[in-house]
Amino acid sequence: MYILKEQLNESLRLSLVDYCYDIIGCIHSTYKELSPGLPEAVFQESLLMALHDAGYTDAVREYHHFPRFRGKTLSCHIQLDIMVPKKGRNIVIECKSIMKIGDKERIQLYGYLRATEFPIGILVNFGSFPKAEIERYYYDSKSNVIKAF
């Protein structure tokens, strides 16, 4: 797998930004209402409520995905903090409540994107101050490349 820091082509980047706009808005409003210092579970539940209020009623907290290996579905699962199904481009939201996002958190999200083949991942840290730390990633399963946008 290749993780590239270079940007996507501008047309795709703008369409993805637009695609995630309302969801990022829900993240900002959740942070603003709660502020940092609370456990991750509080932010997950609150963000899910904000997403439902914004019309994303199919969003699911603690979504279980059963990965495949050598063409077979495994009996064990990975648990995504929040999964937002949206027009065939499902979005994984990985929530944290820590001081700063690091490589450990990024690698976890990359693994989730690769295992699910969902194209969009949002890594959000509600523990940062003065605003939520948000990173957005696009996964192209055909080329096995993840890019920030």
C-alpha positions, 0 to 999 in steps of 0.5 A: 500500500502506498500512502501519498502526501501529494494532493489529488487532482483538483476536480476530484479533490473539490468533489470530495470536499463538497461530498464531505462538507455537511459531515465536517460541519457536524464534526465542528458543531459537536466539538463546539457544543461539547469542547475537549476533555471528554471521553471518546465515547461521548463524542462518538454518540454526540456526533452520531446524534448530530449526523442523524439530525442533519439527515444522515439517518443511516449513519451507524456507530460501532459498525462491524465489518468482517474483512476478507482474506484469500477470498474468504470472509473472516469470523473476526471483525473490525469495529469502525467508530462511525460509518456513514453510507452515502451514495455508494461512497461510504465514509469511515469516521474514526474519532479520537480524544487525545492530545494530537493525531499521530501515525498510530491513528493514521495507520488504524484509519488506513487499515480500515479503509483498505479492509472495507474498501470504503473510499473516504476516511475522516480522522477527527481528534476531539481532544485538541484545542482550540478546535477539532483536528480533522484529517480527510483521506481518499482510498483508491482501491484499484491502485491501493493508494491513500491520499489526503484531501 
